[in-house]
């Protein structure tokens, strides 16, 4: 992280090498008035939603059932969550307010990936794709690279280390100065969240998936991470991004106060999402145990029936 003297930072008038467009004062209405639909991410979201709905439609034509909840999760909090923080008017403030960027961070890396995983898009693809593309998808899922990145400990390390590597180095300032780098960070947040949450909560078949006790432990270990990061940001004596935020000259926002809010977003939001997802994982664990118990009961019933049939025949 850049070390900037608080006094000189607050009074600095030197503009960064590349200045951001100064947005109007942040209000609830600006989330709608500043919306844009011309980004590559908007195109990607529409394409993903279209492919998912097409897959569901193909299943229904065949007479197969696809849970409505999965569709709602994938399109609503999943793709919809991504759109809410990137395509909506929030995008106009993601380089002007650190707090807005942190809201994007939380949604893109924690909330949206969880619901994308619960939408089981890979399972849908495997059930609807023709033979050759389905074999290619299976080859990718079972490839060595996929096994390494989806291994829970590797995914956990990536999920934890990445924010520190971004915010506590000059990399964050670079993403503020270059729009393409800032957009790339958004995509990276989504990918990092998917890599972490897919093996823990996802419904798709993945190689090397841990049993539920191990997954619950890993989820529990992730809870303090956002607390540490959030408190560090709140208590920092230097501004993240150096003199970027003061140089914007926003009369309606104080960079120091906004940074405290940003840290609070990570702290409170991270703990809430982590604890909530831990509860979801426990529910999945209980349902799995119930299904396993029913399977064992059915097997015992079959064995008992075979034994009675054998005794009768004798």
N, C-alpha and C positions, 0 to 999 in steps of 0.2 A: 504494500500500500504506500502511496506517496505520502511523505511527511511534510505537512504544510503548517507554517506558523499560524495559529488561530487569528491573530490580529491582522497580519498581512493578508491572510486569505479573505477575511470578512471585508476588507477595504480594497481588495484588488479590483482594478478596472481593466486589466489586460485581458483581451479576448483570447480564447483558445485558437489553435491553428484552424479548426473548422468549427464554426458556430452553428448551433441548432436553431431552427425556426422558433421564435418565441411564441408560445401558445397563449391564448386568452386565459383569464383567471379560471382555475379549475372549479367546475360546478357539476351537479348531477346532469343538467341539460347538455353540457359539453360532451358527455359520454356519447350522446346521440348525434349532436351537431358536427362533431369532428370525426365521425365514422368514415372509413374508407373501404372500398371494395375492389381496389385495383392492385393489391399486393399479391405476390406469389403464394403467400400463405393462404389467402382467401381462396385462390384457385385450388390449392391442394385440399382445403377443407371441403369444398363443394365436390371435388372428385372423389374423396374418401367416402363422403356421405352417399353419393350416387352409387358407387360400387357396392357398398354395404347393403343399401336398399335393393339393388338389383339381385344380390345374392339371396336376400330374404324372399324376394318375389319368385325366384327360381325354385326355392324350396316349397313354397306354397303351391306353385303350379304342379309340382310332383306329388303334392299331397302330404309332404313332410311338415312337421311342426317345428317352429323356432320360437323360443320363449320371448314374449313381448318385452319383458324386463331387460333382456340383453340389448334389444334394439333401442330402448329408451335410454339405457346407461350410455351406450356408445354415441348416440346422436345428441343426447341432452348434455349432461355434465361433461362428457368426453369431448367430442368435437365442439359442442356449444361452449364449453368452458374455455377452450383455446380461442374461439372466435370472440368471446366476451372481453378478453384482455389484449388481443392483438388486432382484430379487425375493427372493434368499436373505437370510440373516441379516446380511450385510454392510451392508444398508441401515440397520440399527439403529445403526451406528457411523459413517456417512458424515458426520455433523455433530459427532461426538465425537472422531474421530481423523483428522487430516489425511492420515496415511498410507493409511488406507482410502479416503478420497476420491481420492487419487492413483492407487490401484489401479483405482478406477472410471474415472478419467480415461483411463488407459492402455487399458483394455479397450474402453470406449465409443468412443473417438476413433481408436484404431489397430488393435486386434485384431479386434473384431466387424465393423467396416465392410469390412475386407479380405475376410473370408469371405462376407459378404453379397454383395459384388461378384462373388466367384468362383462364387456360386450362380446368377448370371445370371437374377434374377427378372423383369427387364424382357423378356428374350427369351422366357421362359416365358409371360408375359402376352400378348405379341404373337402367339404361336403358338396360344393357347387362347381368347382373348377373341373375342366376336362382332365383326362388321364395324364397327359404329358406335363401341363403346368402344375398339376397336383404333385407329381413326382419331383419336380424341380423345387417346389416349396418345401416338401419333406426333406429333400437333400440339404436345403439351406438350414432348416430347423435343427437337423442332426449333424451339421457341419462342426468342425473343431472350433471355429471362431465363435459360433453360436453357443457351444457348450461352455467355452471359457467365459464369455461375457454374461451369460445367464446363470453362471454359478453364483449362488447367493453371496458368498464372501467377497468375490470380485465385484459384483454389482453393488454391494454395500460400500466397499472402499471407493468406488467411482462416485457414488451418490454423496458420500461424506466429504471427500477431498475436493471435488470440483468447485463448490462455492468458495472455499478458502483460497484456491488457486486463482479464482476470478477476482474476488474483491480485495485480496491482500497483496496484489501485485499491480504492475502498471497495465495489465491486460484490460481491466475495467475501464480505465481512461481511454484506452485505444478503441474500445467498443462504443464509447460515447462520441468519439470523433469520426467514426466511420460507420455509416448506416448499414453497409453490408455485413460488417462484423457484429453489429447489434442484432440484426435479424438472424445471423448464424447462432448467436447465443440463445435466442428463443428456440430454435430447432434443437440445439444441444440440450436445453432444459427438458424438452419433451422426451428426447431419446434417453437421457439419463434416468428420468422418472420411470419410463417404460422398462428399462433394463432392471431397475430395482424392484418395482412393484409386480411386474408380470410373473416372475417365479414365486412370489409370496402370495398374491391374491388372485392372479389370473386363472381363467377357466380353460385356457388352451393347453393342449398337451405339450410339455416341454421336457427335454432330457435332463436327468440329474436333479429333479425337483426334490427338495428336502421334505421330510415328514413334518406334520403340523407343529410338534413341539419345537423343532429347530427354527421354523419360520416365525413362530410367536416370539422366540427369544431374540431373533434378529430384528424384528419389528420393535421390540421393547428397547433394544440398544440404540435404535435410531431416534428415540424420543429426546434425549438430552442434547443431541447434536444441534437442533435449531435453537435451543435455549442458549447454548454457548455462543453460537454465531450471532443471535439477536442481541444478547447482552453486550457482546464485544462491540457491535456497531453502535448501540445506544451510548456506551461509555467512552467511545473513541474521542480522542482530543484532536483528531485531524479529520478533514472532510474526505469522504470517498470521492475519487475523481479529481482530487486536487482543487484547482480554482475553476473547474468547469461550471459548477452550479452558481457560484457567486458572479461569474462573468456574464451570465445570462441576464442579470439585472432585473429579476422578477420582483416587482414591488409588492406582490400579493403572497409571496412565500419566502420564508427564511430557511436557508439551506441547513443550518444547524438544527432547528426545530424539526424540519422534515426528516433529517437523518435519524433523530430519536424515534419519530413515528415509524420510519422504515425498519429500525431494529425491533420495535414492538410488534410490527406485522409478522416478522419472522419468528419471534419468540412465542407470542400467543397463538398465531395461526399454525405454526409448526407443531406445537404441543397438541392443539385441538385435533388436527388432522391425524397425527400419529396415534393418539389415544383412540380416536374413532375407528381408524383402520385396524388397530389391534383388536377392538371389539368385533369388527367384521370378520377378522381372521378366526377369532374364537368361535363365532357362530358357524363359520364354514367347517371348523374342526368338529364341532358338535354334530352337525348334519352328516359329515363324513362318518363319524363314529356310529350314528344311527343307521346309516345305509349299510355299513360293514356288519353291524349286529343283525340286521335283517337278512343280509346275505348268508351269514353263518347259520341263522335259524333255518333258512330255506335248505341249506345243505344238510343240516342235521335231520330235518324232516325227510329229505330224500333218502338219506342213509337208513333212517328208521323204516321207511316204506320198503326199501329194498330188502332189509333184514326180515320184515314180516312176510314179504312175498317168498323169500327163500325158505322160511320156516314152514309156510303153508305148503309149498311145493314138496318139502321133505315129508 
